[in-house]
Amino acid sequence: MPRRKQVGNPLAAAIVGVVIAGMGVYLIVRGDSEVARVFGTLLIVFGAAGAIANLWLRGRLRR
């Protein structure tokens, strides 16, 4: 069976996820409205989830 083709760089995508989560933290800390807190929380959740998924994918593709 042919080897699966790797598309993109999972480590770079994980770094982008951490940056997105950092933007969410910034919105929560600096934002004074409820909308900023909700949007910041969503950025943290999805940014962290993307980073974790990409790190897991990176480990899985190395095998």
N, C-alpha and C positions, 0 to 999 in steps of 0.2 A: 504494500500500500504506500502511495507517495506521502511524503512528509507534508504536514500542514504549512501553508504559507503564513508567515507572521506579517501582519499589517500594522505599521506604526511602531512607536516605542512606548511600551507600558510604563516605564520609569518616568519618562517625560510627562505622560498623561497623569501619573500619580502626583507629580510635582504641581501640575496645573490644578489638580483637585485640592491640594493643600493651600495653594494661593487663593482659590475660590473660598475655602473655609475661612481663611484669614480675612478676606473681604467681609464675610458675614460677621466675624467677631468685631471688626471695625464698625460696621453698621450698628451693631448692638451697643457698643460702647459710646459712639459719637452721636448716634441718632436719638432724637428726643421724642419721636412720634411712635405710636403703636405699629404703624405700617413698616417703619424701619426695623423694628424688633422682629416682626413676623418674617419679613423678607430676609433679614440677617440670619434668623434661625433656619430658614429653608436653605440658604446658601451654605451654612455650616453642615447641615444634614446631608445634602446632596454632594457637596464638595468632599466631605470626609468619606462618604460611601463610594464615590468614584475613585478616590485615592486608594482605599482599601481593596476595592475590586481590581484595580489595575496592578497593585502590588501582588495580589493573589495570582492574577493572570501571568505576571512576569515570572513568578516562581513555577507556575505550572508549565509555561512554555520552555523553560530551561531544561526540563527533563528529557 
